[in-house]
Amino acid sequence: MQFRRPQISDGVRLWEIARDTEVLDLNSSYAYVLWCRDFADTSIVATVDDRPVGFVTGYRRQSAPDTLMVWQVAVDSEQRGRRIAGRMLHALLDDVATAGIDRLETTISPDNTASIALFTGVARDRDRTITRQDLFSPNDFPEGHEAEDLYSIA
């Protein structure tokens, strides 16, 4: 398994992985292709034989340039159980640290225990503090989306 920055040609595969999770909010295929172009420096893909099998998409917050906002984390169903998500997050955090990013934020719905465990584990592995606060309520979304809590690792 290798980790690298995404390329435009990876966009379709990232969309497929996100779609196949049946859990993530699926963005348009265009969004994933654009993400691979415009946010490649703050995202990562895991590959096997140069085929993406997982990804983390993130961006640097404009109002907090030391902060990486992680948008989505996904792993192909055939690759789950190999700690790929955590390994990708560690590799990405190591990479963006050279650009002065030393804080991570993400939003997680309260019932997503797998994501809460993933990010709590990353914080523990890096000897960092993780905090949670309310961020978005269901009323903030037009289609009845669940609440999203903000998790910060600093």
Helices and strands as residue ranges (DSSP letters): E 2-4, G 8-10, H 11-21, H 29-38, G 40-42, E 44-48, E 51-61, E 64-75, G 77-79, H 84-97, E 103-108, H 113-125, E 130-136, G 138-140, E 148-153
